[in-house]
Amino acid sequence: MFKRKQKIAQKIVSISSARNFGAKKARGDIVIFFDDDVVLEKNYIKEILYVFEKYPQALGVQGLIVNTSYSHFWNSVKKIFFYWHADAEMCKMLPSGKTKFAYAPKNIITCEWLFGLNAAYKKQVFNEFGFNEKLLGYSLGEDKEFSYKIYKKYPESLFLTPYARALHLPPQIRNSNRLQEYIVTAYPISFFYNNIEQTLKNKLVFIWSEIGRIILRIVWALPNAKSIRNIITSYVDTVKHIKNVKKEDYSFIFKQRKFNTRI
């Protein structure tokens, strides 16, 4: 599929930094990002380019992950807590800073944010926007933040097409270390304070959502006592450093020697 390939190593361990570097090196008018566990179906790129051609205002387009599966029970629970959850035909930002993603759109739809595991952007976008390089290591939410900033300035510019189909094949078991638990805790909290309107209603929804997120993470971690301890500790330390987190200063995470900085 790709006639010219180039592999580039970076010293900085950051998904955001890697994406920005790749966009800078890209020579074409469209920059497409894929995770390494994504498999494209036939005509994926053709269908992505079709959206850019059909909608001149399009700045970003993503395809549809067709092997998505989820529990209706857990999806309903996550809705109650304004946590990220699936919707048939809507990609929307919630007042909690969490997201709603479309899993079965019948036609091309507009979105308020895009997944990073398969997304294409016009290269001109990077003259004005960039992935947040303060999100070191496993840059959780870098795709959401990047695309949502585009949406806020240019509404109706992000699209999802169900005709560009792809498979997501992550490992069945993901190893979670202490550093990753801290990132999963701190980055979404910072996202809320830096990207969501700070109204009383939104703040109350956010607090409710975080209560639900703590409960769900602990339940899903059972019976791993070490993971549960890491989750609780990560919230305690994040609250202690909440002023830093609001400023996107995560040094309290990465300066601790006890962390293994390899993701």
Secondary structure, DSSP 8 states (H G I E B T S, - for coil): --S-------SS-BHHHHHHHHHHH--SSEEEEE-TTEEE-TTHHHHHHHHHHH-TT--EEEEEETT----HHHHHHHHHTT--EEESS-BEE-TTS-EEEES--SS-EEBS---SSEEEEEGGGGGT----TTS-BS-TTHHHHHHHHHHHHSTT-EEEEEEEEEEE---SS----HHHHHHHHHHHHHHHHHHS---HHHHHHHHHHHHHHHHHHHHHHTT-HHHHHHHHHHHHHHHHTHHHHHTT--HHHHT-TTS----
